Amino acid sequence: MSIEFRATQPDEYRRAAETVCAALMAAPPTDEQWDERGRASWDEMPSYSAWDGDRCVGHVGHFLVETVVPGGTRLGTGAVSRVGVLATHRRRGIAKGLMHELVADATRRGLPLMSLRASEATIYERFGFGLAGEFSAIDLFPRRAAPIRGAATGGSMRILRPDEILTVLPDLYDRVAFGRPGVITRPATWYARLFKDAIDGSKASFVAVHSDEDGVDDGFVHYENAWDDDHPDGPTGKGEVLDAFGATPAVELALWQYLCDVDLVTRWRASERPIDDIVRFACSDVRAYRIRSVDDEQWVRLVDVETALAARTYAPVAGEVAISVRDPLLPDNDGVYVVGADGAKRRDDVTDADLETDIVGLSAAYLGGTSWHTVAATGRVVADPAAVALADALFRSTPAPFCGTFF
Ligand SMILES: CC(C)(COP(=O)(O)OP(=O)(O)OC[C@H]1O[C@@H](n2cnc3c(N)ncnc32)[C@H](O)[C@@H]1OP(=O)(O)O)[C@@H](O)C(=O)NCCC(=O)NCCS
């Protein structure tokens, strides 16, 4: 029987959800989970599915968010999620057909970017995604880390009551979180998922808010604690940091000073921190901050190259670089883009580009987290070293890109 690809209809969402769960090794949603959060999050996601008769055998979708790009502008982004094909139907081109539908959907919606987190790093380059940002998993030992240098003083902390979380956090996140390229807006329905344990009290999970001296909220940290009965020194506390956003570096550091002051906890763990984390350098003993691993975080695809390149800023260095881009899936992007300190413009009249790349290379370099030097080393770029060096100088951006929200 042939496979039909189509936009998923609302009465098909649950069957699509069951397919995604099976592919991603998760239990299907219970009636309660579906009614509480599942249905609403599917309602807001453009979704495409593959059907073998009345069986949903594959699915892709994207949440509609915005991503901060270097310079601070936020660009519309299809945040790709719920990608899965049933084991019975793999390697027959179903994911490929669905991803092509999704990229076309992003184009129709005028989204300049798409981004995703990959279950396997080998899947998405073929659709134009490049590795644009990494994260590190860390341990922090508070007794040695404190005092945290540079932490704001004079403010105060309060722990939100569970019934305050959904009213305080969306607005606070929107005011304080957008300090880095790669950070995304969070759709309203995500909060119930991200803060579930703090809201329903099923774990020792807390949200603590920092307020400045005038009582204005300017940062928050979301964390969990538990007893570590197996610790070699005897029972002690351990903690996991899930979110820590401050309006300024000093506020962000004050959140970590607060964590260091929590009694009983002798080790904090965070699975996702920026690779240039200021917290590491702010520890009194920098070795109290241990990097356990570094992994790929966000994969980005430029859907509208002209808009995306024009939306970010470039470093104030002399010279321009003409970049020729090839995009087999979206050939409207094929062309030459001239990038200088004042911005980027499409210039198809320029015939002798300084640097040639495919869409994967450009997408990897876009947020400033992957250097052109690195991309060129993989063979994706044709350019002389001087053009690569100039492109790197122009695209350089600090702080490093980091998203910090799993979707
Ligand atoms: C990853 C997944 C969606 C691929 O689905 P699929 O229908 O088998 O993929 P396709 O047949 O369309 O393959 C398209 C291309 O991707 C390649 N590919 C597919 N899955 C791959 C994988 N896991 N690793 C490397 N390459 C992969 C195929 O070889 C094919 O390459 P080609 O175009 O060069 O011939 C599917 O294996 C799956 O559901 N995996 C478990 C859930 C998961 O990891 N989802 C992704 C969440 S981010």
The ligand as an ORCA input file, in Angstrom:
! r2SCAN-3c Opt
* xyz 0 1
  C      15.177      9.213     12.428
  C      13.924      8.695     11.737
  C      12.804      9.708     11.884
  C      14.254      8.493     10.249
  O      13.067      8.072      9.606
  P      13.122      7.262      8.217
  O      11.770      7.335      7.609
  O      13.718      5.941      8.444
  O      14.151      8.121      7.359
  P      14.210      8.148      5.775
  O      13.973      6.775      5.243
  O      13.345      9.227      5.235
  O      15.709      8.541      5.544
  C      16.086      9.721      4.893
  C      17.589      9.753      4.873
  O      18.070      9.858      6.229
  C      18.940      8.754      6.510
  N      18.672      8.399      7.906
  C      17.488      8.151      8.455
  N      17.627      7.897      9.764
  C      18.923      8.000     10.035
  C      19.672      7.852     11.208
  N      19.094      7.538     12.367
  N      21.001      8.022     11.140
  C      21.587      8.339      9.955
  N      20.915      8.501      8.804
  C      19.591      8.335      8.851
  C      18.546      7.685      5.542
  O      19.601      6.778      5.338
  C      18.218      8.501      4.323
  O      19.427      8.899      3.702
  P      19.499      9.258      2.143
  O      18.510     10.331      1.869
  O      20.909      9.690      1.959
  O      19.140      7.989      1.450
  C      13.473      7.337     12.315
  O      14.542      6.424     12.221
  C      13.022      7.405     13.762
  O      11.856      7.596     14.034
  N      13.965      7.211     14.716
  C      13.633      7.188     16.134
  C      13.084      8.517     16.632
  C      14.054      9.642     16.375
  O      15.247      9.517     16.569
  N      13.501     10.771     15.905
  C      14.247     11.977     15.643
  C      14.025     12.927     16.786
  S      15.071     14.340     16.651
*
